[in-house]
Amino acid sequence: MKKSLWTIFVASLGTLSLSAQDIAWPEVTTEAKPAARWWWMGSAVDAANLTRNLEDYSKAGMGTLEITPVYGVQGNDANEIDFLTPKWMQMLRHTESEAVRLGMQVDMNTGTGWPFGGPEVSIEDAACRLLVEEYTLKGGERLKSKIEVTDEKQRPYAKLVRLMAFKLSADAVAPESRICYDLTDKVSEGKLNWKASKGEWRLIAAFMGKTLQKVKRAAPGGAGYVMNHFSAKAVSNYLGRFERAFAGQHSDGASAASVGTSGTSAGVSTAYPHNFFNDSYEVYGADWTDELFEEFARRRGYHLENYLPEFLSEERTEVTRRIVSDYRETLGELLQENFTRQWTDWAHKHGSRTRNQAHGSPGNLIDLYATVDVPECEGFGLSDFGIRGLRRDSLTRPNDSDLSMLKYASSAAHISGKPFTTSETFTWLTEHFRTSLSQCKPDMDLMFISGVNHSYFHGTTYSPAEAAWPGWKFYASIDMSPTNSIWRDVPAFFNYITRCQSFLQMGQPDNDFLVYLPVYDMWNEQEGRLMLFDIHKMAERAPRFIKAVHRIYDAGYDMDYISDNFIRNTVCRDGKLLTPGGVAYKALVVPGARLMPADVLEKLLRLADEGATVVFLEQYPEDVPGFGALSARRAEFNKTLEQLRQREGKGHVLFGTDYAATLKTTAAVPEAMKTTFGLRSIRRSHPEGHHYFISALKSEDTEGWIPLAVQARSAMLYNPMDGTSGKARVRQNEGRTEVFMQLASGESVILKTFDSSDVSVPEYGYWRPMPEVKSAPAKPRTVKNKRAVAPEEVKSLLLDGHWGFRFVEAVPAVESAPDSVALGSWTEFAAKGAKNTMATACYTITFTVKNPGAAAEWMLDLGDVRESARIRINGQEVATLIAVPYRCLAGKYLRAGVNTLEVEVTNLPANRISDMDRRNVNWRIYKDANIVNIHYQRDNYGKWEPMPSGLLGPVRLMPMEFFEFVSF
């Protein structure tokens, strides 16, 4: 093989040594540990139970808890605490103090339930909507009717903001040439003092009404109107309540002393939380605000009120589309400036940060996410990756958040230089009480490959010790809490997440492309006026963009989305695109966008002239968005477009309709692990090279030499499930660095490469089963330790027959459980209670290995496990297995002769809760959303069939050999 220039160059550098720190797992920080939304039901908390809850979470491996107060428990009114009162703040101070003691952090929702609102939100500051009334007049007539809204519920609040008169014409008249008058000043107490001149007139009255939406799932002291997120004044007033509370003042302005709350000192201030949190934007029907007409004119350069007929038209003419697009853009800017930025600036003033879910809002998601400190995406449902052996459940809903949706938050974080991207994780993954850790793991991996590096579970509920099982529960699954049976083995899952996040928080993003977000196409194409980018409708909002994202990813590349505003602030350095966050990209890709502002297109031209690569896929942009000054903007746009076309293929402007072929002409190298091997991955850079998180979210196993898109001299492999690591096998082949990898379906690994240094640690465990021997060979074989071994000395063991059996714990108790069983579900036992119990059972078997040293390693494979397992061999703890494949290395625990294997298997709470429903036990005790199913309907779990539980097998112990081969 001819050596590549890279190989020669690296060899010339000599061997550089790596420190132990370079090859060790990254240091575990609080942020690297998983976090959770922590529902305080009715805020009925007390110091002792807060401490107990926090200690449970800390012991399991959580790092951060986000307090979100919600509705309470029936019959528990006496223990509820009103939000932000001195007693509530006292509980917050206790929580913060205990968190510090336990090495944890505390976040806090800037409200209760969602969205932001509450008792101090006056009707003036409440969310607004546009109300329209119309009248007709003929020349010489005066309007006899009163100008008011017809909706009687709105009459106390509706405010007339414009009354416009438009002269009707039989001839088609361009909107800008039409005769119209502003009659607003001629209205007094609902009476119009104006006589129509000659002709027919259409009068349109625009009122600012109120949505009258109240806070959803509000906690005591948190009920009230949802605030107007578009109003700077309303947002400022809302945040003032928190300033008073944190300063030790009661919400009505009185000090704690004057309130006389027991155990509360006068004027005691409280530390602001680590992060303030805002849930997904769910302000329904809010499409207006004070001064919107004025803000529209200032930002868009023309008066919206002069075009109300087009703006309100249900016929989607080109003019209507353009005006509505301008309106949508204006709403987005007001939301970003008056809410998101003001809220973030306010948090910074108090030493806190903001964590925000921008999805669901009407604005450009990239700009909104980038305005906060910690952008947060949201998974919603279960993804089906076809992983072999993974239990399926009929009671699930498809995940509305695929990779294309999840990347909005991480893209904004990357291009703006924010170190963390968080996720609302596992929302409605499956039905209540039926979610296993094995189901959680693949969707956690999906979050990681989408750029998430700090997961927040949705979630866990504060529950007092005295609460009967299942404890206090929030209505939405999943339930990541100590009263769930999965909690017994959840530390293994938390360790997995922590190990992954410790790498994913390290270094810098290293995605290939910036991909232009065609938000103007979305604003222009969608019907109606108010448009919200909620996760359940993104397939309708952006079908072409979603398809483009997947085509780019499937071609072997990774990307971050970029908005028009960020393009305006991106520069070219050494041929790469450098965003304001300091992250470099190899090219900027515009996938099939039709509309683009003229100045953005001109910026792309300048970037290309400076040496950056700009790729247009499918088509060039063909027009500018919006309505104002259209002719002048089009002329500027067309001039720039012609210059770009002239540069096509001659410099740094590329065009093509074949995604894969066109992108191959850039400096970016596709990842063969995606295109050839079907793996999912994300790559980051570190000072010595790069590191990948790689997951086999597919049905097939992977084994082979995998070319990397980056060059490396050496590499390390890290198994985040068991914490092992070792030197990776690396070779140079046809100018590419290749790494040998083995991944079973569902497994994941972390790869860390080094540009110019050699790794000098033991090799990673590359194992394969020893071949079965049916007759003695002519000569002995040689295994890794170079010791000659006759193959007939070792063979795979099927651990069948009867196993010793006992319940370690079971609620309800199982009567007359057998002490010896064949592998299978314990729900099939004839013993009373076996079908209904939530339990952990211990399976025990003895087996003989004549010479365990005859194999270089042994693999224990448990087969089908329902749902997690702890393994002991000869009294030694081996592993806790929580996901497929349920297998682990066991060689060092074996001894010659008789060995004892113990497997403790824990099932789900489903069988216990369904039994309670069949017996009509009243465990649904909540004031609001009193436990609903995945379709948001009341349900009875008594109809569930028993879920298989226990060790189903088959269980095998397989001799393994080190995978020996010649590189070339």
PEMOJO-V894798 format. One record per helix or strand of 3 or more residues. SS is the DSSP state (helix for helix, strand for strand). FROM is the first residue (numbers start at 1). LEN is the number of residues. If there is no record, write none. Layout:
ss: (SS:SS)
from: (FROM:FROM)
len: (LEN:LEN)
This chain:
ss: (helix:helix:strand:helix:strand:helix:helix:strand:helix:strand:helix:strand:helix:strand:helix:strand:strand:helix:helix:strand:helix:helix:helix:strand:helix:strand:helix:strand:helix:strand:helix:helix:strand:helix:helix:helix:strand:helix:strand:strand:strand:helix:strand:helix:strand:helix:helix:strand:strand:strand:strand:strand:strand:strand:strand:strand:helix:strand:helix:strand:helix:strand:strand:strand:strand:strand:helix:strand:helix:helix:strand:strand)
from: (5:20:35:47:64:77:86:105:123:128:152:159:175:180:184:200:225:232:256:275:292:304:318:353:365:374:403:421:437:454:485:490:513:519:535:543:559:564:571:576:587:598:614:630:653:659:672:680:689:702:714:725:730:736:748:767:791:803:826:838:852:857:864:868:876:887:891:897:910:941:950:956)
len: (9:4:7:14:7:3:16:5:3:11:4:9:3:3:3:11:3:15:4:4:9:9:32:4:7:7:14:7:13:8:4:15:4:7:7:12:4:5:3:3:5:12:4:18:4:5:4:7:7:6:5:3:4:8:7:3:3:9:3:12:3:5:3:6:6:3:3:10:9:3:4:7)
